[in-house]
Amino acid sequence: MKKSVRGLVVIALAVVVLGSVLIAAPTSSAQATSWSVVVFGNRDLAGAPVFTGVSPNVSYAWGAGPPVINGMATGAPTDNFSARFTTSAFFTTGNYRFTIQVDDGARLYVDGLLLINAWQAGQGLRTLQADYTFPSDGTHTIMVEMFDAVGDATIVATWALSSGPGQPGTTPIVSGIPWTAQFFSNTDLAGAPVFITNYGPSGLNLNWGTGSPGGSVPVDNFSARFTRTLTVPNDIPQGVYKFYAKADDSFRFYIDQTLVFDQWGGHQDQTFTADITLLPGPHDFRFEYREFTVNAYVFLTWTPPHAQNPVVNPDGGVGTPGVPGTPIPGQSPVPTGVTGTVNVGALNVRNAPDTTAPVITQIRRGEIYPVVGRTGDNAWTQITVAGQTGWVSSQFLTLNGDINRVPITGGTPPGAQPTNPPPATNVRGQVLGNLRLRSGPTTRSARIGIMPWGTVVPVLGKDRGHSWYKVDYNGLIGWAYAPWIQLVQGTFDELPYLDGTLPVNPTTPTEGVIIQAYGNVRLRSGPGVQFPQISLAPWGTRLQVLGRSPDARWYKVRYGDLEGWTFATWYRPLQGDIGSVPIVTQ
């Protein structure tokens, strides 16, 4: 057993979409780590911006000077300027209190809904708050606008889980369903508990070191049972979750009556993972633990179905991004039964099927390795070396077995390359596992390749559910699961929608008659349910109205670069007079 436990790193379930870093978790807030910023040389956010850039936060007190963003001069005047900050962030279910400190005026939008509106000058520095409840886990767009008239200029925007609506000024607290913990003065969960307490509504990240958890629990030779019931979809969304668990000394974890992890017989200093599907209904979580001597800690967390970055293992070992050559559990290629024997004195193993790719290691004549993949032309073979996958030139291997049984995991299979590839973007992402590349944004789509751990690829677009990225891997264009790709250049907002469900570049209208969706509403090619669906306007989307059907039940709208028809009942006017738009039939 280790005498010390170093650096437990737990990554939040509420993962920020835009950021290139992950957030410590669990916390009471879901703050974003990157904002796109535009600054205007006037008070009205009008015309062409004088500055476009990014900022790690919205926290600026410029005083009587000109606005400076992230250390960069914007070129805006000292007075009479305005700015718009936009980000996407992942929020867990709950009521959030949004807070703005501003001098002079500010507005805050959540998914296009105006939540804070204080667009007045001459009020001095003031604090504004509003509450908003997210009914389920998901990614949401936050936009903050501000202007300065004369004198000092300040803008600070934050949010946190709140104790409840209508209580401005209170200290935000974690809300939700907590863990109930029972501690026993023996290692077998026997008898009556000697200490009962609660832990926050998140994963478990408890490190008692060589001390006692509390009450009359001894520092050694104790056990504990942690229980919690979560209901799908009221508390958490339906889907496939990846659970991570680790403890010193022994543990086991149940969901309902299913034993997910069983390490009750002894201590292993590693993180265990399992994929579990949670369907609608209540689910009982039960984590049982026992401590013998020296250090004591418990770690349990999970990646929600639509998180934009994965949970990182807490041990700094296998599967930790930043440690080259350590595949994330659950992402390793499946053995094929085919092996390869090295037939040259020394053979380079590379991280991609290309002679210009970095060399991972070297292998020697006569050594035998399992074959897990190949390119479509069989010029390169993917092998496993000491638990790490890499590529070698096939001519320097003597294969034992049928190469046709080996899946194509790299290169460009015939027909996989689209005839009209999407345009390039400024966004790039790093692969955090040996990640499958598929022909479509779903696990049911055909696998067309595998991207090795650590590969940096151009990211071309995203899907409506924000769960998949379209990427270009050495000329092979396909879809990859977004939680296993960390954006290292550019921002999430720059990516167009390429799965055909939304306009490629949906923009928020500012002119004409504008309506807002109060549901996930279909857009159709004509004014009736008999017309095919061409897109979807998610809850909170703002659309420009171009016309009305003769019976006034359907609106013809513009949504970004798309025009279509949508059912009027699910919208509320935000700007202009609906009666002023013309009656149209096509």
KOLSE-93238 format. One line per field, with one value per residue (C-alpha): residue in three letters; x, y, z. Coordinates in steps of 0.25 Angstrom, whole numbers. Layout:
N
code (ALA	...);
x (X	...);
y (Y	...);
z (Z	...);
END
This chain:
586
code (MET	LYS	LYS	SER	VAL	ARG	GLY	LEU	VAL	VAL	ILE	ALA	LEU	ALA	VAL	VAL	VAL	LEU	GLY	SER	VAL	LEU	ILE	ALA	ALA	PRO	THR	SER	SER	ALA	GLN	ALA	THR	SER	TRP	SER	VAL	VAL	VAL	PHE	GLY	ASN	ARG	ASP	LEU	ALA	GLY	ALA	PRO	VAL	PHE	THR	GLY	VAL	SER	PRO	ASN	VAL	SER	TYR	ALA	TRP	GLY	ALA	GLY	PRO	PRO	VAL	ILE	ASN	GLY	MET	ALA	THR	GLY	ALA	PRO	THR	ASP	ASN	PHE	SER	ALA	ARG	PHE	THR	THR	SER	ALA	PHE	PHE	THR	THR	GLY	ASN	TYR	ARG	PHE	THR	ILE	GLN	VAL	ASP	ASP	GLY	ALA	ARG	LEU	TYR	VAL	ASP	GLY	LEU	LEU	LEU	ILE	ASN	ALA	TRP	GLN	ALA	GLY	GLN	GLY	LEU	ARG	THR	LEU	GLN	ALA	ASP	TYR	THR	PHE	PRO	SER	ASP	GLY	THR	HIS	THR	ILE	MET	VAL	GLU	MET	PHE	ASP	ALA	VAL	GLY	ASP	ALA	THR	ILE	VAL	ALA	THR	TRP	ALA	LEU	SER	SER	GLY	PRO	GLY	GLN	PRO	GLY	THR	THR	PRO	ILE	VAL	SER	GLY	ILE	PRO	TRP	THR	ALA	GLN	PHE	PHE	SER	ASN	THR	ASP	LEU	ALA	GLY	ALA	PRO	VAL	PHE	ILE	THR	ASN	TYR	GLY	PRO	SER	GLY	LEU	ASN	LEU	ASN	TRP	GLY	THR	GLY	SER	PRO	GLY	GLY	SER	VAL	PRO	VAL	ASP	ASN	PHE	SER	ALA	ARG	PHE	THR	ARG	THR	LEU	THR	VAL	PRO	ASN	ASP	ILE	PRO	GLN	GLY	VAL	TYR	LYS	PHE	TYR	ALA	LYS	ALA	ASP	ASP	SER	PHE	ARG	PHE	TYR	ILE	ASP	GLN	THR	LEU	VAL	PHE	ASP	GLN	TRP	GLY	GLY	HIS	GLN	ASP	GLN	THR	PHE	THR	ALA	ASP	ILE	THR	LEU	LEU	PRO	GLY	PRO	HIS	ASP	PHE	ARG	PHE	GLU	TYR	ARG	GLU	PHE	THR	VAL	ASN	ALA	TYR	VAL	PHE	LEU	THR	TRP	THR	PRO	PRO	HIS	ALA	GLN	ASN	PRO	VAL	VAL	ASN	PRO	ASP	GLY	GLY	VAL	GLY	THR	PRO	GLY	VAL	PRO	GLY	THR	PRO	ILE	PRO	GLY	GLN	SER	PRO	VAL	PRO	THR	GLY	VAL	THR	GLY	THR	VAL	ASN	VAL	GLY	ALA	LEU	ASN	VAL	ARG	ASN	ALA	PRO	ASP	THR	THR	ALA	PRO	VAL	ILE	THR	GLN	ILE	ARG	ARG	GLY	GLU	ILE	TYR	PRO	VAL	VAL	GLY	ARG	THR	GLY	ASP	ASN	ALA	TRP	THR	GLN	ILE	THR	VAL	ALA	GLY	GLN	THR	GLY	TRP	VAL	SER	SER	GLN	PHE	LEU	THR	LEU	ASN	GLY	ASP	ILE	ASN	ARG	VAL	PRO	ILE	THR	GLY	GLY	THR	PRO	PRO	GLY	ALA	GLN	PRO	THR	ASN	PRO	PRO	PRO	ALA	THR	ASN	VAL	ARG	GLY	GLN	VAL	LEU	GLY	ASN	LEU	ARG	LEU	ARG	SER	GLY	PRO	THR	THR	ARG	SER	ALA	ARG	ILE	GLY	ILE	MET	PRO	TRP	GLY	THR	VAL	VAL	PRO	VAL	LEU	GLY	LYS	ASP	ARG	GLY	HIS	SER	TRP	TYR	LYS	VAL	ASP	TYR	ASN	GLY	LEU	ILE	GLY	TRP	ALA	TYR	ALA	PRO	TRP	ILE	GLN	LEU	VAL	GLN	GLY	THR	PHE	ASP	GLU	LEU	PRO	TYR	LEU	ASP	GLY	THR	LEU	PRO	VAL	ASN	PRO	THR	THR	PRO	THR	GLU	GLY	VAL	ILE	ILE	GLN	ALA	TYR	GLY	ASN	VAL	ARG	LEU	ARG	SER	GLY	PRO	GLY	VAL	GLN	PHE	PRO	GLN	ILE	SER	LEU	ALA	PRO	TRP	GLY	THR	ARG	LEU	GLN	VAL	LEU	GLY	ARG	SER	PRO	ASP	ALA	ARG	TRP	TYR	LYS	VAL	ARG	TYR	GLY	ASP	LEU	GLU	GLY	TRP	THR	PHE	ALA	THR	TRP	TYR	ARG	PRO	LEU	GLN	GLY	ASP	ILE	GLY	SER	VAL	PRO	ILE	VAL	THR	GLN);
x (0	5	9	4	-6	-2	-10	-24	-29	-44	-51	-64	-77	-81	-71	-68	-70	-61	-49	-36	-35	-43	-50	-48	-60	-70	-73	-85	-83	-81	-73	-68	-53	-53	-61	-62	-61	-65	-62	-69	-65	-79	-89	-99	-91	-93	-85	-72	-65	-51	-46	-49	-42	-44	-44	-43	-54	-63	-56	-51	-50	-44	-46	-45	-36	-39	-44	-32	-36	-27	-15	-18	-22	-35	-34	-47	-48	-48	-62	-75	-71	-78	-75	-81	-76	-81	-78	-84	-84	-89	-99	-104	-118	-122	-125	-114	-112	-106	-99	-94	-86	-86	-83	-91	-101	-102	-110	-109	-116	-117	-120	-125	-134	-132	-130	-123	-127	-120	-117	-116	-105	-102	-105	-91	-85	-96	-99	-110	-115	-125	-129	-130	-134	-128	-137	-127	-112	-107	-99	-105	-100	-98	-96	-93	-93	-89	-86	-79	-83	-73	-64	-61	-64	-66	-72	-72	-81	-82	-92	-94	-104	-114	-121	-134	-141	-144	-133	-123	-111	-111	-99	-100	-100	-100	-114	-118	-119	-107	-100	-104	-92	-92	-78	-76	-65	-61	-57	-69	-81	-86	-95	-100	-93	-85	-85	-96	-94	-97	-88	-91	-99	-88	-77	-70	-56	-52	-38	-36	-21	-18	-29	-43	-55	-62	-70	-65	-60	-46	-34	-32	-40	-54	-64	-74	-87	-90	-104	-112	-124	-125	-136	-135	-138	-142	-129	-119	-122	-124	-111	-98	-89	-75	-72	-59	-55	-43	-41	-30	-32	-44	-58	-70	-80	-95	-105	-118	-115	-104	-89	-82	-68	-63	-50	-54	-44	-31	-25	-21	-15	-22	-35	-46	-56	-69	-80	-94	-107	-117	-131	-143	-147	-140	-126	-120	-105	-98	-83	-77	-63	-53	-40	-30	-17	-10	-17	-31	-39	-51	-52	-65	-70	-76	-76	-90	-95	-93	-81	-71	-58	-56	-54	-39	-34	-30	-17	-8	-6	-12	-21	-17	-16	-2	5	9	6	-5	-18	-31	-38	-49	-42	-32	-33	-39	-29	-30	-23	-13	2	14	28	39	48	58	69	61	47	41	27	20	7	1	2	12	27	27	19	26	33	28	38	47	45	55	57	49	40	25	14	-2	-8	-20	-22	-17	-19	-28	-16	-9	3	3	0	-5	1	1	14	14	0	2	-3	6	8	19	22	16	28	36	26	24	9	4	-11	-21	-19	-33	-39	-32	-41	-36	-33	-25	-23	-34	-43	-49	-62	-59	-55	-66	-67	-69	-61	-65	-57	-46	-48	-38	-41	-32	-34	-25	-30	-30	-31	-30	-42	-51	-55	-69	-76	-87	-90	-95	-89	-98	-90	-79	-65	-55	-43	-36	-29	-17	-16	-10	-13	-16	-27	-34	-48	-58	-72	-81	-95	-107	-106	-92	-87	-79	-68	-66	-51	-40	-30	-19	-29	-39	-52	-62	-69	-62	-69	-66	-64	-51	-46	-40	-40	-26	-28	-40	-54	-66	-75	-67	-71	-82	-93	-90	-100	-111	-121	-118	-113	-98	-96	-108	-108	-116	-125	-125	-134	-149	-160	-153	-159	-154	-156	-162	-159	-150	-158	-157	-155	-161	-160	-175	-186	-192	-188	-188	-175	-162	-154	-142	-136	-139	-140	-136	-143	-139	-135	-138	-143	-147	-161	-162	-177	-190	-199	-213	-218	-207	-204	-190	-178	-168	-155	-140	-131	-117	-114	-127	-142	-153	-167	-170	-183	-187	-192	-178	-173	-174	-172	-159	-158	-167	-182	-186	-197	-188	-182	-188	-197	-190	-192	-178);
y (0	14	23	35	38	49	58	53	60	59	65	72	65	79	80	93	91	102	101	94	91	83	88	83	76	75	89	97	105	102	113	114	115	122	133	139	154	165	180	192	206	211	208	201	188	194	192	185	182	188	176	161	151	141	143	132	139	151	159	173	186	196	208	221	214	207	193	183	168	157	167	171	186	186	200	204	218	221	224	220	206	193	178	164	152	138	124	110	103	90	91	80	80	91	105	115	129	138	150	162	174	185	200	205	195	180	169	154	143	128	121	134	137	151	148	161	174	187	195	208	218	227	216	214	201	191	177	170	156	146	131	121	106	96	84	74	73	79	90	104	117	129	143	155	169	182	197	208	223	231	230	216	203	189	176	163	151	138	128	117	106	114	111	114	124	138	139	149	151	138	129	119	105	91	86	72	58	56	43	36	31	20	17	4	1	-11	-16	-24	-14	-21	-17	-3	9	18	30	35	47	53	57	66	62	58	48	43	49	47	46	44	41	35	41	38	41	47	43	31	24	19	23	9	-4	3	1	10	9	21	21	30	29	36	36	37	46	55	55	51	48	35	29	21	26	22	20	22	17	15	14	10	-1	-9	-5	-10	-2	-6	1	-5	-20	-20	-22	-12	-12	-23	-20	-25	-35	-27	-13	-10	4	7	13	3	7	2	6	5	9	16	15	23	21	21	15	12	15	7	9	0	2	-3	2	-6	3	16	24	24	30	28	32	30	38	37	43	48	44	58	63	70	65	52	50	48	37	42	34	41	28	19	28	41	52	58	44	39	25	22	18	22	9	4	10	-1	-8	-22	-34	-41	-54	-49	-47	-41	-45	-34	-38	-26	-23	-10	-5	8	8	21	28	28	20	30	31	45	42	42	30	24	13	3	-13	-23	-35	-48	-41	-44	-34	-35	-29	-20	-12	-9	1	-1	-4	-13	-4	-2	-11	-6	-14	-14	-12	-12	-8	3	3	8	6	-1	-3	-17	-21	-22	-32	-47	-49	-61	-62	-56	-41	-40	-43	-31	-18	-6	5	15	21	23	11	11	20	26	40	49	55	69	70	81	94	95	102	109	98	86	76	65	51	46	31	21	27	21	29	26	29	37	43	30	18	10	16	8	9	15	16	18	31	28	34	48	51	65	67	78	79	82	82	77	70	76	68	73	59	57	64	63	62	61	50	50	52	42	50	44	46	44	44	58	54	48	60	72	85	91	102	110	110	101	113	113	100	98	88	77	66	71	75	89	101	100	113	117	132	140	150	165	171	169	161	152	140	130	115	109	95	87	90	84	93	87	90	95	99	86	73	66	73	67	72	80	85	87	99	96	102	117	119	132	133	144	143	144	141	134	123	128	121	127	114	113	123	124	127	129	121	125	121	113	116	107	106	104	102	116	111	108	122	135	149	156	167	174	172	158	164	172	160	156	144	134	120	116);
z (0	-3	9	2	-9	-19	-27	-28	-40	-42	-54	-53	-59	-64	-75	-82	-97	-102	-92	-95	-81	-71	-59	-44	-40	-34	-31	-30	-43	-58	-62	-76	-79	-92	-98	-112	-111	-121	-117	-124	-125	-121	-110	-119	-123	-137	-150	-151	-138	-135	-128	-129	-120	-108	-93	-82	-74	-73	-62	-66	-58	-68	-59	-68	-78	-91	-92	-92	-94	-89	-89	-103	-107	-115	-121	-115	-109	-95	-94	-102	-106	-105	-105	-107	-100	-104	-99	-98	-85	-80	-68	-59	-55	-45	-42	-45	-41	-51	-46	-54	-48	-58	-61	-69	-76	-78	-84	-82	-90	-88	-101	-107	-95	-89	-75	-70	-76	-71	-83	-76	-74	-62	-51	-46	-42	-39	-37	-45	-42	-48	-47	-57	-56	-66	-65	-70	-73	-85	-93	-93	-100	-91	-97	-89	-95	-89	-92	-86	-87	-79	-67	-61	-69	-62	-66	-58	-61	-52	-49	-38	-34	-25	-12	-20	-28	-23	-13	-18	-9	-3	-3	-15	-10	-17	-19	-23	-17	-7	-3	10	17	28	35	43	53	46	32	29	29	41	52	54	48	57	49	38	29	15	4	-8	-20	-29	-30	-18	-16	-2	4	19	18	31	39	42	34	46	58	66	53	55	46	42	40	37	26	19	11	1	-5	-14	-23	-37	-46	-61	-68	-56	-49	-60	-75	-81	-88	-87	-76	-73	-58	-52	-38	-29	-14	-4	1	-5	-11	-19	-26	-30	-39	-35	-32	-43	-38	-46	-39	-30	-23	-9	-8	-8	-12	-26	-28	-41	-47	-52	-63	-68	-78	-72	-79	-71	-75	-70	-56	-42	-41	-27	-26	-15	-13	-2	4	14	20	27	30	26	15	12	0	-9	-23	-32	-44	-57	-71	-75	-89	-95	-88	-97	-90	-83	-68	-66	-57	-43	-42	-52	-59	-70	-78	-74	-85	-85	-82	-96	-100	-89	-95	-88	-83	-92	-104	-107	-121	-120	-122	-136	-133	-144	-140	-147	-146	-148	-160	-159	-149	-144	-148	-144	-138	-142	-136	-150	-163	-169	-170	-166	-153	-140	-135	-122	-120	-127	-128	-132	-141	-136	-127	-128	-126	-127	-140	-137	-150	-164	-175	-186	-196	-185	-186	-171	-160	-146	-134	-119	-112	-97	-96	-106	-121	-132	-147	-155	-170	-173	-182	-169	-162	-165	-162	-156	-159	-169	-171	-177	-163	-158	-158	-166	-155	-163	-177	-186	-189	-203	-203	-189	-195	-197	-211	-206	-193	-183	-183	-174	-160	-150	-140	-136	-126	-119	-118	-104	-107	-118	-124	-135	-147	-153	-165	-158	-144	-137	-132	-142	-153	-160	-154	-165	-156	-143	-139	-129	-115	-116	-131	-134	-145	-152	-146	-158	-151	-140	-139	-133	-120	-118	-116	-129	-137	-152	-154	-164	-160	-171	-182	-176	-172	-163	-149	-136	-122	-116	-101	-106	-113	-106	-114	-114	-125	-128	-121	-121	-126	-139	-143	-153	-152	-162	-159	-167	-155	-154	-163	-165	-158	-150	-147	-137	-145	-141	-152	-156	-148	-139	-131	-121	-120	-107	-110	-120	-132	-146	-159	-171	-186	-186	-177	-173	-166	-179	-183	-180	-168	-173	-159	-145	-136	-122	-110	-109	-123	-129	-144	-154	-159	-174	-176	-171	-176	-180	-168	-159	-153	-160	-161	-172	-165	-167	-158	-161	-176	-177	-180	-176	-170	-155	-146	-140	-127	-122	-123	-116	-122	-118	-128	-138	-142	-147	-154	-162	-170	-183	-185	-194	-199	-203);
END
